[in-house]
Amino acid sequence: MGGVHGFGPVVAEAGEPVFHADWERRVLGLVVALGACGRWNIDMSRFARENRPPGEYLSLSYYEIWLAGLERLLADSGLLDEDAAAVRVLSAEEVPSVLARGFPSERPAPQPPRFAVGDAVRTLNLHPSGHTRLPRYARGHVGEIERVHGCHVFPDRDALGDEDPQWLYTVAFTATELWGPDADPRSLVSFDAFEPYLEPV
């Protein structure tokens, strides 16, 4: 919800623990362990968490949203109807090493990058019905390419099962560009944006 108007400031919890309850730790472990079954990818998992009515989404805690997403993935994948012994999952002991290893997303480039460091770009004002990694607060704003990261799996399409590799850039925006003249003019906000989110200025 970062950057969305109307939710007030983000208040950091002093000494915040990684998990506030044991069930949260278990939910994270289940999501990672069941992800090894290969029935969904990370972007499908994100979309399963995001794709719910706003009232429900806003009433759930962080790990309640993760649990609701996992329930949807299990139901949609048909795993609940299968013999559990035949499904590959990770053991509890394997989860830390899988998390530490990560899931590389870099892919060969199908074409040269459209933008270079220093280019001015505008984010498109998109309103997709599916998954996207373009923050709502940054849509339709002008920034500058800070870094070119190579070609990576495009989450918007990967959530539908098609990797569709796209160039990935770090784009820097002034706070005043994003939030108007009352924002701190000395502040910059940088985030990674895929090429289909951008147009030249």
N, C-alpha and C positions, 0 to 999 in steps of 0.2 A: 504494500500500500504506500510505500515511500514516494513522496512527491505529489500524492493525490490531494486536492484541495478539500478542506472541510473536516479533516481528521485531527487537526491540531499538531503540536510538536511531538516528535518521537522522544520519549523519556527513557533514558537508559536505566536499567536496573543495576544498582551497585552490587558488585560481587555475584552477578547472575550466574547460576549453575548451567552446565550444558543441558541438563534435563531437570525439570521441576518435579517429576514423579517417575517412578520406575516404569509405569506403563508407557511413557514417552520413549524411553530407551528401547523397550520391546517393540514398539511400532516401527522405529527406525530400523531395527534389526530385521523385522519381518519384511519391510519394503525392500531392503537390500537382498535378503536371502531369497525371496520369491522372484526378484528381478532376474535371478540366474536361470529361471525356467525358460527364458527366451521368448515368452509370449508377448512382451511389450518392451519398448525402449524408454529411455529417460524422458523423452519429450511426450510420449504417450502418457507416461506417469504424471508429468507436470500437468498435462491437459486434463487428466482425470481428476486432479485436485482442484483445478481452476474452474472447470465446466459445471458449475452448479448455481442455483439462483442466488443473487446478491444477499438476500436476507439470511439464507443458510450459511453462505460463505463468511459473512461478517459476524455471525453468532458463534462460530466455532473457533477454538484455539488452534494454534499452529499444528500441533500433532493430531488434533481431532480432524483437521482437514486432510492430513496425510493418511489417516486411517480410513476416512470416507473415500478417498481416491483409491486406496488399495482394495477396498470392498467392491468398488465399481470395476476395477481391472480384473479382479477374480471372477466376478459375475460375467463380464463381457467376454472373457477369454475361454470360458467353459471349464476352467480348472476345478471348480467346485464339484463338477459332475464326474471327474476322473479319479482313477485309483491313485491315491496319494503316493503309494510306493513307486509308481512309475514316473513321477514328476521329479526332475532334477532341481533341487534347491541347495543353498549353501548351509553348512552347519554353522552354529553360533561361533565356533572357533575360526571359521574362514572369513567372517564378515569384516573384521578390522583390516586384513590384508587386501581385500577387494576394495574397501573404501580408500586405503592408502594408494593403491595402484591407479584408481580412477578409470575413466573410459575415454580414451583418446578419440577426438572428433575430427582431426585434420585429414583432408582427402586431397587427391590430385586435382589440380585446377582445370576445369573444362575450357576456360578462356582467360585472357589477361585481366587484371583488376581494372575497374573503370575509374578508380580514384587513386590519388597519391597523397603523401603527407603534405599538408599545407593547403589542400583544396578546400574551398568552401562548399558545404553541402546543406541541403534542407531535408529533414526527415519528412516522409510522406504522412499525410493525415489519414491513417488507415483505421478502419473499424472492422477487423476480421471477426467472423463468427467462430473461428477456431483458435488454436494456440498461436501465440506470438511472443517474441522476446523484446518487442519494441515498447518501452514504457509509455503509458498513455500521456503522462505529463510532458513528454518530449516530442510528441507528434506535431508536425507543422512548424518546427523551429530550425533556425540556421546555426550551424556549428562548423568546426574545422577538423579535418582529418589529422589526428595525432600519430596514428600508427596503423600499419597494414599487417594483419596477423596471418595471412595466408587463407587458404580455402578450407571451409569446415562444413560439417553436416548442418543443414538449414533446419532449425527446430520447427518452424511453421509447417514444413512439409514432412519432416520426420515424425511428427505426431500422427500423421496419416500413413506411415509406413514407407515413405519415399525420402531417402537421404538428400537428394537434390543439392549437392554441395555448392556453396556460395562463398564469395569473398567476405571476410570479416574485418572490420575497422574499429579502432577506438576513435570516438568523435568527442571533441570538447565543446562545451556550451558555456556561455557566461550565465550566471545566475539571473541576471536581469533579462536575458533573452528568454529564459524558461519561465520566470515568475514575475516579471515586470519591474518597474522602477523602484519598488519598495525593497527588492532583494539586495543583498550585499554586492555592490559592483566589483568587489575584489575577488569574489568567489567564482571558481570554475567547477563545472560538473562534467565528468567524463564517463562514458559508458561505451560498451561494445555494441556495434550495430552492423547487421548484415546488409550487403549491397542492395537487395530488393527494397530495403527500407529508405533508401537515399536517392536524391536527385541532385544534379549540379545546380549551383546558384549562378 
